[in-house]
């Protein structure tokens, strides 16, 4: 019985010890990004233990080994959207191990998406996009908000029909296919707002009141008045009466019924009465 137990223990050592010992005698970790762009150059690093061994790398296209590091240039693989890279390590005692990484290739980039940041309701604005590599197809969509979007390849025309922010997305598929890349642009759409300021004089002696009048469109909004000193107003009308000589600016601010702001101003010269 003792001989049998000894034999079983010996068999366990033979079966299980080498695998754990091998894992301890050689281990390598490959540090690599999860994604890479076409033509982007990245540095990969392998770290093997115990130290003092030698490194080798897989025959991955556009991979240039430099010992424990390697330079990889992003490219589109022939049969996948991922680039496979393997780092091999041979320990000082001759043990071999490896680590494998799969790097997803971002085949395109929307380099620019331009357009105005603000627009009025029913105002037509143009957005334009640029992407690499060129020669692919663009798709335009309204992600949030409302309005009319008319695509034309790398550009699109937008007309907002309601006040508020509108988020527009452009998607681009590269000429050789693959996953699309995207970019977003936000336009703050405001309603129609226009205000005019009427003042019967541009020069006035000090201490003599000046009546000013404003008209906002569309009607039904709110008015507020500003000046360097001496203005009081209620609604469309205000009275300006300064006691100080010099040039002043009268400003009227109007907020339309849907909350869209606009303003205008006029200058007035105040002088001593002769």
KANOR-V83297 format. One line per field, one symbol per residue. ss: DSSP state (H for helix, E for strand, L for the rest). phi: phi as a letter, one per 30 degrees, with the letter a starting at -180 (. if undefined). psi: psi as a letter, one per 20 degrees, with the letter a starting at -180 (. if undefined). A space follows every 10 residues. Layout:
BEGIN
ss: ???
phi: ???
psi: ???
END
This chain:
BEGIN
ss: LHHHHHHHHH HHHHHHHHHH HHHHHLEEEE ELLLEEELLL EEEEEEEEEL LLLEEEELLL LLEEEELLEE EEELLLLLLL LEEEEEEEEE LLLLLEEEEE EEEEEELLEE EEEELLLEEE LLLEEEEEEE EELLLLEEEE EEEELLEEEE EELLEEEEEE LLLEEEEEEE EEELLLLLLL EEEEEEEEEE LLLEEEEEEL LLEEELLLLE EEEEEEELLL LEEEEELLLL EEEELLEEEE LLLLLEEEEE EEEEELLLLL EEEEEEEEEE ELLL
phi: .ddddddddd dddddcdddd dddddabbbc cbddbbceid cbccbcbcbd djcbcbbddd ehccdbidba cccdadddba cbccbbccbc decjdcaabc bccdcddabd dabclddbac eiddbccbbb bbddjcccbc bcdaiblccc dbhdbacbbd cadkdbcccc cbcddcijdd cbabbccdcc ddabbcbcbd bcbaddicdb cbbbbcbddj cccbbbaeai bbbbidcbcc bcccdkcbbc bccbcdecjd caaaabcbcc bddd
psi: ghhghhgggh ggghghghgh hghhippqpp oqrhqqrpjp pqpqpqoqqq rjaqqrqrlp qkpoqmdirq pppproqhjr jqpppppqpo rhjjqqrrpp qpppooirpo hpoqrqiqqr pjppqpqqqq qqqrjapqpp qohqaqappo qmdjrqppoq jqqrqppppp qpprhjaapq qrqqpppopq rppppqpppi qipqqqjoqp pqqqpqqqrj aqqqqqrgqk qpqochqqpp nqjpqaprpp pppporhjjp qrrrrqqppp rpp.
END
